């Protein structure tokens, strides 16, 4: 296998992997700390308060049916009907069910992790250094990427996200970010041919060709370091993307389509109205039947 260094291409691949990770982290935080709260508030205003009443009524139907069954069981056994004991058991079940109902509306709720004193100090130091070097008023020769990263640093600091700020700091103060990695010449004696040198020259200009031919060459030590970094950031980004998918597939995000579609919203609210009326009628029926059973 031929030896060829790909420092320039791999360096840019590492930068791209870092940036992709940063974008994924920003999206996750926006979903968890901003959009989730907004969606929950919208859900409670349009659906939640009404839906909660329906679910509580349906729970009451279930409890009244159970009460009727317990009373009937006592009658069948020709035992005294201990209404206090029955009510106590039902109240315990009611409390547990309401607790679970409350947890359903809180599903996926995140509490922002608080930083330790040491982490807060690190956050402050990183932010101060970024502002000192990259503030537009002191550095008017920034690249577009540096300007973008500076804005992301401001947002990360506002969110008190140390993980993101560390990554941004690393990117801003890394020479790689400015594309200053030099592409080395061929170093292996048995590959020093004009043909291979020509390939190396082309690779410096065409990174798509580098990506295509990279597997055909033996990885050199300096390449291995960058390749390992690239893999690490890609794995981290994949993990965050998977986390985002999980967030989007739980409450309240699964209700987003219904909230934003007027027809679907009306259809669901109409179904809730029907369920509420049915539950109310059923509760009244069961209470009347129970009253007869206990001779009231």
Secondary structure, 3 states (H helix, E strand, C coil): CEECCCHHHHHHHHHHHHHHHHHHHHHHHHHHHHHHHHHHHHHHHHHHHHHHHHHHHHHHHHHHHHHHHHHHHHHHCCCCCCHHHHHHHHHHHHHHHHHHHHHHHCCCCCCCCCCCHHHHHHHHHHHHHHHHHHCCCCCCCCCHHHHHHHHHHHHHHHCCCHHHHHHHHHHHCCHHHHCCCCCCCCCCHHHCCHHHHHHHHHHHHCHHHHHHHHHHEECCHHHHHHHHHHHHHHHHHHHHHHHHHHHHCCCCHHHHHHHHCHHHHHHHHHHHHHHHHHHHHHHHHHHHHHHHHCCC
